[in-house]
Each structure stands twice: as C-alpha cells, then as structure tokens.
Amino acid sequence: MLTAPTLLAAIPFPAIDPVAFSVGPIAVHWYGMAYVAGILIGWYYARRMVSTPSIWPNGQPPMTKTHLDDFLVWVALGIVLGGRIGYILFYDFPAVAANPLRAIEIWNGGMSFHGGLVGTTIAMILFARRNGIIAWSLFDIVAAVCPIGLFFGRIANFINGELWGRISDVPWAIAFPTGGPFTRHPSQLYEAGLEGVALFLLLRLLTHHFNALKSPGLVTGAFISFYAVSRIFVEFFREPDAQIGYLAGNWLTMGMVLSLPMLAIGIWAMARARRSAQLREVQD
C-alpha cells in the first residue's frame, strides 16, 4: 500500500468536465466528441491515401473518394454497435441483464476495442462485397487510420477519469477522483501513446516508405499485431475491470486474453500478404 507522502506528492488529476459543452438540455461529452473526431480525421486521412496512386499496386487505388464518403456511415455504425455490444458481452453482461437500459448508456463509457474491431470488420466485408472492392485493401485503409481514433478515445478515457491504471508510486502517478486514496498509473495515456501515436507512425512508415499497401493485408496484419502486443503490455499497468478482476493470479486480464488471438491473426495476415506478393512476383 502506498504511503500518505506518496499520495501527497502525486500529480493532481486535471479537473476537466466530462461535458464539453451543452446546448439547452443536450450535453455533449468529450467521449462522444472523441469518436466523432477520430472518424472524421480518419476519413480525411483515408481520402488523402486514395488520392496518392504511387502507394498502391500498379498505381491504382482500390476505391474512390466517393466510396469512402459512403463508407463513413458503415464504419461509424460498425465501431459504435460493435464496440458497445462487445463491451456488454465481454465485460458487463450481468449488469446489463439486470438493467437492460444500461445497454444504451454509451455516454457513460463502456466500449470494447475488440468488439469495435469485429463490428468494423463485418461492415468492411459487407461494403467491399457490395461495391466490388478488394476486401484486404479496404482493411488496410481502415487499419492505417484506426490509430487516430484510438488516440482520441484514450484521451477521452483519461478526461473521464476511467480505465485508470494499477496502484503505483512512480513520479508521474496520478490520484484519480474515482480511484480511491491511491496514486495510479495513467494507463490511458500509455495506450494513447502506444496504440495511437506510435502505431500511427509505424503504419505511416509502412504505407508511404515501404510500399506495404502493394501487398494487400500487410498493413492490416501489422496493425493487429502491434495493437495486440501494445495492449498486452499496457494491461500489466492497467487496473482490470472491477466486475471481472483478474482471470488468473494477479496478472492475467480479459484484455490480454482477447488480444492473444488478435496477435495470431495479425501474424497470419502478414504471412499471407507476403506469400501472395511472392507468388505475384513469380507469375510476373
């Protein structure tokens, strides 16, 4: 247990109102704005990508800006519905079963990245089939822009004072208002840095300097693999959800368990992309 002097020396939690602004009786939360900002900035970045022929196989982008405009609604629904349903199933099912109205209280947080990934994947597959687009190339576009949304989402988690880390006395530990009389790792900021900034820069390097988009599926695999490794790493500093706790000992969490198959899928996707690229080279 941390001592009182450690708590007094903690970095104070910034008192940011979770409500960004209000219009009459309607309160707009930072959490909701984070999703909007992530989707819109990601959409803008994706449009820039399809406007750069040199990064695509044979100089031919797999889709047009009009396709991206239409896809915006599909991906928004996939993220929100998948993220919320995933959270309910993976983390909060007993509480929602007892109070079904809790399922729609998205403004209070409770979104699962893993669920959002499944929802977005379903949306991408359906959209690609409907519009005759190579699914793996669409996956790559979404993977390249996804870290933008992850960054804003984790910053919103921090503002809300939720998903904080384990008890710690590191110099940058923070005493969160809902975290009890202890200083804790600001694990939301760790995730914003790894899953957001670092992952975006890695994928930017792959897409614009290493021709990764010319091997459909490679960027997708890199995104999934790096996210899984980052999430497993941060889980060692993040407090597990109270309603679940640790799954084994005092280290294994649901986030780790859900990330392990992601890592396997990511490695498979990268290997598949490389094999396909080698096969095309032989055929050419």
HELIX and SHEET records of a PDB file:
HELIX    1   1 ALA A    4  LEU A    8  1                                   5    
HELIX    2   2 TRP A   30  VAL A   50  1                                  21    
HELIX    3   3 PRO A   53  ILE A   55  5                                   3    
HELIX    4   4 PRO A   57  GLY A   59  5                                   3    
HELIX    5   5 LYS A   65  PHE A   90  1                                  26    
HELIX    6   6 PHE A   93  ALA A   98  1                                   6    
HELIX    7   7 PRO A  100  ILE A  104  5                                   5    
HELIX    8   8 ILE A  106  ASN A  108  5                                   3    
HELIX    9   9 PHE A  113  ASN A  131  1                                  19    
HELIX   10  10 ALA A  135  ASN A  160  1                                  26    
HELIX   11  11 SER A  187  GLU A  191  1                                   5    
HELIX   12  12 ALA A  192  ALA A  198  3                                   7    
HELIX   13  13 LEU A  199  HIS A  209  1                                  11    
HELIX   14  14 ALA A  212  LYS A  214  5                                   3    
HELIX   15  15 LEU A  218  GLU A  235  1                                  18    
HELIX   16  16 MET A  254  GLN A  283  1                                  30    
SHEET    1   A 2 ILE A  11  PRO A  12  0                                        
SHEET    2   A 2 ILE A 174  ALA A 175  1                                        
SHEET    1   B 2 VAL A  19  VAL A  23  0                                        
SHEET    2   B 2 ILE A  26  HIS A  29 -1                                        
END                                                                             
